[in-house]
Amino acid sequence: MTAPFVLNRDVDGQFLLPADMLAERFGWPTQTFRDYMRRGLVVSRVERGEGEDAGRWRLSVRCGNRRWQAVVEADGTIGAQHLDVLSTSGPAPQR
């Protein structure tokens, strides 16, 4: 059984997401992911849980049409996670 992955935080409390871990999640070599980061093609979002989700966070990292999302527990452990391939088509035309 694999040990759960635990994220560290910087002095400001921001999550530190290792490039090699994210590259693996996206299915890319680490250098490819780092290149996308340098080119400004990787964006991230952190959402703090409320109510019954208080103490948890949802992290989203997007590059192109791929989005990795994970729920992070209060101790930094990554819980549920998934990778989505998002539609690149625009909204349906109005009739």
Backbone as CSV, one residue per row, in Angstrom:
resi,resn,N_x,N_y,N_z,CA_x,CA_y,CA_z,C_x,C_y,C_z
1,MET,0.839,-1.176,0.000,0.000,0.000,0.000,0.884,1.239,0.000
2,THR,0.566,2.205,-0.863,1.337,3.425,-0.981,0.934,4.413,0.103
3,ALA,1.935,5.070,0.690,1.650,6.080,1.716,0.977,7.280,1.054
4,PRO,0.059,7.944,1.767,-0.608,9.114,1.193,0.402,10.238,0.962
5,PHE,0.162,11.021,-0.075,1.029,12.156,-0.389,0.599,13.331,0.480
6,VAL,1.560,13.948,1.163,1.279,15.088,2.041,1.945,16.321,1.451
7,LEU,1.161,17.386,1.275,1.689,18.643,0.753,2.260,19.489,1.879
8,ASN,3.365,20.132,1.597,3.951,21.090,2.528,3.405,22.473,2.232
9,ARG,3.660,23.397,3.162,3.239,24.786,2.982,4.426,25.696,3.203
10,ASP,4.377,26.867,2.568,5.447,27.831,2.769,5.162,28.657,4.027
11,VAL,6.006,29.641,4.315,5.860,30.436,5.546,4.569,31.240,5.569
12,ASP,3.976,31.496,4.400,2.709,32.222,4.323,1.498,31.297,4.352
13,GLY,1.745,29.984,4.451,0.648,29.022,4.500,0.177,28.541,3.141
14,GLN,0.858,28.959,2.076,0.475,28.541,0.730,0.959,27.116,0.470
15,PHE,0.130,26.323,-0.207,0.514,24.964,-0.541,1.654,24.968,-1.555
16,LEU,2.600,24.063,-1.362,3.714,23.878,-2.283,3.435,22.626,-3.097
17,LEU,3.225,22.807,-4.388,2.895,21.692,-5.268,4.139,21.325,-6.081
18,PRO,4.758,20.184,-5.789,5.959,19.787,-6.510,5.677,19.546,-7.996
19,ALA,6.543,20.097,-8.846,6.372,19.954,-10.291,6.385,18.489,-10.713
20,ASP,7.231,17.678,-10.074,7.284,16.269,-10.477,5.993,15.540,-10.149
21,MET,5.365,15.880,-9.016,4.093,15.266,-8.646,2.995,15.682,-9.627
22,LEU,2.945,16.972,-9.966,1.923,17.446,-10.907,2.147,16.871,-12.300
23,ALA,3.397,16.827,-12.739,3.699,16.256,-14.060,3.201,14.815,-14.140
24,GLU,3.427,14.059,-13.066,2.946,12.674,-13.031,1.430,12.618,-13.144
25,ARG,0.736,13.511,-12.427,-0.727,13.525,-12.474,-1.234,13.836,-13.878
26,PHE,-0.529,14.745,-14.587,-0.926,15.122,-15.940,-0.456,14.105,-16.985
27,GLY,0.447,13.198,-16.584,0.950,12.203,-17.511,2.051,12.725,-18.418
28,TRP,2.782,13.735,-17.953,3.845,14.346,-18.746,5.182,14.189,-18.048
29,PRO,6.282,14.265,-18.806,7.598,14.332,-18.167,7.697,15.637,-17.350
30,THR,8.461,15.607,-16.270,8.598,16.793,-15.416,9.095,17.993,-16.207
31,GLN,10.052,17.784,-17.102,10.601,18.911,-17.871,9.538,19.554,-18.755
32,THR,8.647,18.764,-19.318,7.553,19.302,-20.132,6.654,20.176,-19.265
33,PHE,6.300,19.685,-18.081,5.450,20.464,-17.184,6.148,21.766,-16.771
34,ARG,7.437,21.690,-16.439,8.194,22.899,-16.067,8.220,23.901,-17.224
35,ASP,8.351,23.411,-18.448,8.333,24.288,-19.616,6.988,24.997,-19.727
36,TYR,5.905,24.257,-19.546,4.576,24.876,-19.583,4.450,25.943,-18.492
37,MET,4.998,25.669,-17.319,4.962,26.652,-16.234,5.726,27.915,-16.632
38,ARG,6.935,27.755,-17.170,7.747,28.907,-17.586,7.032,29.747,-18.631
39,ARG,6.273,29.089,-19.494,5.554,29.785,-20.566,4.243,30.394,-20.089
40,GLY,3.922,30.222,-18.809,2.695,30.803,-18.251,1.433,30.064,-18.621
41,LEU,1.560,28.782,-18.969,0.413,28.001,-19.415,-0.259,27.213,-18.294
42,VAL,0.285,27.297,-17.090,-0.270,26.559,-15.950,-0.889,27.570,-14.990
43,VAL,-2.149,27.352,-14.655,-2.835,28.207,-13.687,-3.383,27.341,-12.566
44,SER,-3.462,27.923,-11.381,-3.962,27.157,-10.237,-4.967,27.981,-9.455
45,ARG,-5.732,27.265,-8.657,-6.772,27.883,-7.834,-6.885,27.090,-6.541
46,VAL,-7.076,27.803,-5.442,-7.265,27.174,-4.139,-8.596,27.653,-3.582
47,GLU,-9.438,26.711,-3.174,-10.731,27.038,-2.574,-10.780,26.447,-1.175
48,ARG,-11.099,27.279,-0.197,-11.193,26.847,1.197,-12.590,26.297,1.457
49,GLY,-12.645,25.127,2.083,-13.923,24.505,2.386,-14.692,25.267,3.451
50,GLU,-16.001,25.215,3.358,-16.893,25.847,4.335,-17.883,24.810,4.838
51,GLY,-18.508,25.117,5.971,-19.506,24.209,6.533,-18.897,22.871,6.862
52,GLU,-19.499,21.797,6.330,-18.989,20.452,6.624,-17.623,20.199,5.994
53,ASP,-17.200,21.053,5.057,-15.878,20.919,4.432,-14.834,21.852,5.057
54,ALA,-15.179,22.511,6.153,-14.221,23.390,6.826,-12.974,22.599,7.202
55,GLY,-11.812,23.206,6.997,-10.555,22.521,7.282,-9.998,21.760,6.096
56,ARG,-10.725,21.767,4.991,-10.265,21.133,3.752,-10.118,22.214,2.684
57,TRP,-9.364,21.874,1.654,-9.195,22.761,0.521,-9.356,21.967,-0.751
58,ARG,-9.834,22.632,-1.809,-9.840,22.019,-3.140,-8.817,22.778,-3.966
59,LEU,-7.851,22.034,-4.479,-6.820,22.601,-5.335,-7.131,22.223,-6.772
60,SER,-7.019,23.187,-7.662,-7.210,22.942,-9.089,-6.001,23.482,-9.830
61,VAL,-5.444,22.679,-10.721,-4.336,23.095,-11.571,-4.758,22.790,-13.000
62,ARG,-4.672,23.814,-13.851,-5.108,23.646,-15.238,-3.983,23.998,-16.189
63,CYS,-3.871,23.192,-17.231,-2.928,23.454,-18.315,-3.606,22.984,-19.599
64,GLY,-3.842,23.907,-20.506,-4.549,23.558,-21.734,-5.939,23.059,-21.415
65,ASN,-6.284,21.909,-21.956,-7.623,21.367,-21.717,-7.645,20.332,-20.597
66,ARG,-6.584,20.292,-19.796,-6.525,19.332,-18.678,-6.591,20.068,-17.348
67,ARG,-7.347,19.476,-16.415,-7.454,20.059,-15.073,-7.344,18.944,-14.042
68,TRP,-6.381,19.109,-13.155,-6.222,18.200,-12.021,-6.842,18.879,-10.813
69,GLN,-7.679,18.149,-10.083,-8.281,18.657,-8.856,-8.045,17.659,-7.741
70,ALA,-7.845,18.199,-6.544,-7.644,17.347,-5.374,-8.237,18.023,-4.160
71,VAL,-8.720,17.208,-3.241,-9.155,17.680,-1.935,-7.993,17.438,-0.984
72,VAL,-7.620,18.491,-0.262,-6.517,18.392,0.686,-7.094,18.506,2.090
73,GLU,-6.760,17.535,2.915,-7.242,17.506,4.296,-6.449,18.497,5.152
74,ALA,-6.912,18.737,6.364,-6.287,19.704,7.266,-4.818,19.393,7.534
75,ASP,-4.447,18.114,7.513,-3.052,17.741,7.771,-2.180,17.792,6.518
76,GLY,-2.743,18.247,5.388,-1.992,18.347,4.144,-2.047,17.115,3.271
77,THR,-2.733,16.074,3.730,-2.849,14.839,2.964,-3.777,15.049,1.768
78,ILE,-3.314,14.606,0.596,-4.167,14.658,-0.590,-5.154,13.507,-0.505
79,GLY,-6.422,13.849,-0.551,-7.483,12.839,-0.526,-7.938,12.544,-1.942
80,ALA,-9.217,12.715,-2.181,-9.786,12.451,-3.503,-9.137,13.376,-4.530
81,GLN,-8.803,12.804,-5.688,-8.221,13.596,-6.765,-8.619,12.993,-8.094
82,HIS,-8.637,13.847,-9.118,-8.967,13.365,-10.454,-8.423,14.329,-11.505
83,LEU,-8.298,13.828,-12.719,-7.866,14.616,-13.860,-9.005,14.649,-14.851
84,ASP,-9.373,15.853,-15.272,-10.427,16.030,-16.266,-9.815,16.494,-17.570
85,VAL,-10.368,16.042,-18.676,-10.065,16.611,-19.980,-11.288,17.438,-20.343
86,LEU,-11.083,18.747,-20.396,-12.184,19.678,-20.584,-12.463,19.911,-22.061
87,SER,-13.690,20.212,-22.361,-14.083,20.518,-23.727,-13.420,21.819,-24.162
88,THR,-12.929,21.844,-25.382,-12.324,23.066,-25.906,-13.297,23.825,-26.794
89,SER,-14.473,23.265,-26.988,-15.447,23.957,-27.823,-16.116,25.070,-27.019
90,GLY,-16.529,26.076,-27.705,-17.199,27.206,-27.070,-18.635,26.859,-26.727
91,PRO,-19.357,27.824,-26.209,-20.774,27.573,-25.862,-21.586,27.282,-27.120
92,ALA,-22.657,26.539,-26.914,-23.547,26.221,-28.043,-24.193,27.497,-28.561
93,PRO,-24.369,27.594,-29.868,-25.018,28.799,-30.417,-26.459,28.906,-29.937
94,GLN,-26.907,30.139,-29.743,-28.288,30.407,-29.329,-29.221,30.236,-30.509
95,ARG,-30.388,29.681,-30.253,-31.385,29.500,-31.325,-32.559,30.376,-31.079
